[in-house]
Amino acid sequence: MLMNRIETAAVNNPARRALQRFYEVPALLGLAGGPLPAGAQAVEIGCGSGYGTRMILDRFGAAQVEALDLGEAMVEKARRRLMDRPGRVRLAVGDATDLKAAFGAEDGTYDAAFDFAIIHHIPDWRSAVAEIARVLKPGGLFVFDEVTSHALARPTYKKLFVHPAHDRFSAQDFLAELPRHGLTVRGAFTKIQGDYLLGVARKQDTGQA
Ligand SMILES: C[S@@+](CC[C@H](N)C(=O)[O-])C[C@H]1O[C@@H](n2cnc3c(N)ncnc32)[C@H](O)[C@@H]1O
């Protein structure tokens, strides 16, 4: 589901970017055990204007990122932001639940998958988790920063933003879903009374976590 105008402004606000850059990315890097190995191939779902994509290249050290978003306008913004990274970024308009359609992604394609606040926008959010698990290599990392049902139930969220209304996930629901798709949580934490969930999971490597 696309963002409305208010959420688009909130997401691209300098204060949120500072929070991402100086708090969330360092925390996620800590949970991931540091930057990705040399040559790592990454995918980012719901890349928005491409700010997170830059973090994946510059801070997580991915060699290449394939990034997609449902919104054409967002992908265009990302294209402009990432113009100085020719050859390292491939952008597409597409749905996070079908990475084969967007990038031709086969099973076990990527070393890491990134979700910066997008899965809560997907009505069938479990299918997005399943798709991430499918395209990760064994041992690959799923890095997530999510908005939970606790936040979505707040009057401000309900009044200002538009999200799918049914079957939203709490932090516990999200963390419980990951092992069903072969993803073992390495570390995770919530902030602001459970409104946000940050974590890293690893795709099981031939039957072991
Ligand atoms: C809250 S924004 C986050 C954007 C970006 N990751 C960031 O942190 O700035 C959620 C994004 O997910 C996109 N989105 C929603 N549903 C999607 C889907 N099914 N597949 C891909 N992108 C989707 C929206 O267009 C929007 O850009």
Ligand as a Chemical Component Dictionary entry (heavy atoms), coordinates in Angstrom:
data_LIG
# 
_chem_comp.id                   LIG 
_chem_comp.type                 NON-POLYMER 
_chem_comp.pdbx_formal_charge   0 
_chem_comp.three_letter_code    LIG 
# 
loop_
_chem_comp_atom.comp_id 
_chem_comp_atom.atom_id 
_chem_comp_atom.alt_atom_id 
_chem_comp_atom.type_symbol 
_chem_comp_atom.charge 
_chem_comp_atom.model_Cartn_x 
_chem_comp_atom.model_Cartn_y 
_chem_comp_atom.model_Cartn_z 
_chem_comp_atom.pdbx_ordinal 
LIG C1  C1  C 0  7.341  4.018  5.315  1  
LIG S1  S1  S 1  7.967  3.981  3.666  2  
LIG C2  C2  C 0  9.667  3.580  3.923  3  
LIG C3  C3  C 0  10.513 3.977  2.748  4  
LIG C4  C4  C 0  12.017 3.753  2.940  5  
LIG N1  N1  N 0  12.337 2.361  3.194  6  
LIG C5  C5  C 0  12.543 4.631  4.034  7  
LIG O1  O1  O 0  12.917 4.111  5.091  8  
LIG O2  O2  O -1 12.574 5.848  3.840  9  
LIG C6  C6  C 0  7.274  2.510  2.986  10 
LIG C7  C7  C 0  7.593  2.324  1.513  11 
LIG O3  O3  O 0  7.147  1.042  1.101  12 
LIG C8  C8  C 0  6.607  1.140  -0.203 13 
LIG N2  N2  N 0  5.744  -0.032 -0.391 14 
LIG C9  C9  C 0  4.528  -0.256 0.132  15 
LIG N3  N3  N 0  4.063  -1.454 -0.235 16 
LIG C10 C10 C 0  5.029  -2.023 -1.004 17 
LIG C11 C11 C 0  5.159  -3.264 -1.683 18 
LIG N4  N4  N 0  4.180  -4.183 -1.652 19 
LIG N5  N5  N 0  6.285  -3.507 -2.372 20 
LIG C12 C12 C 0  7.282  -2.592 -2.444 21 
LIG N6  N6  N 0  7.214  -1.385 -1.816 22 
LIG C13 C13 C 0  6.102  -1.106 -1.112 23 
LIG C14 C14 C 0  5.917  2.484  -0.222 24 
LIG O4  O4  O 0  5.719  2.949  -1.550 25 
LIG C15 C15 C 0  6.904  3.336  0.574  26 
LIG O5  O5  O 0  7.884  3.941  -0.240 27 
# 
loop_
_chem_comp_bond.comp_id 
_chem_comp_bond.atom_id_1 
_chem_comp_bond.atom_id_2 
_chem_comp_bond.value_order 
_chem_comp_bond.pdbx_ordinal 
LIG C1  S1  SING 1  
LIG S1  C2  SING 2  
LIG S1  C6  SING 3  
LIG C2  C3  SING 4  
LIG C3  C4  SING 5  
LIG C4  N1  SING 6  
LIG C4  C5  SING 7  
LIG C5  O1  DOUB 8  
LIG C5  O2  SING 9  
LIG C6  C7  SING 10 
LIG C7  O3  SING 11 
LIG C7  C15 SING 12 
LIG O3  C8  SING 13 
LIG C8  N2  SING 14 
LIG C8  C14 SING 15 
LIG N2  C9  SING 16 
LIG N2  C13 SING 17 
LIG C9  N3  DOUB 18 
LIG N3  C10 SING 19 
LIG C10 C11 SING 20 
LIG C10 C13 DOUB 21 
LIG C11 N4  SING 22 
LIG C11 N5  DOUB 23 
LIG N5  C12 SING 24 
LIG C12 N6  DOUB 25 
LIG N6  C13 SING 26 
LIG C14 O4  SING 27 
LIG C14 C15 SING 28 
LIG C15 O5  SING 29 
# 
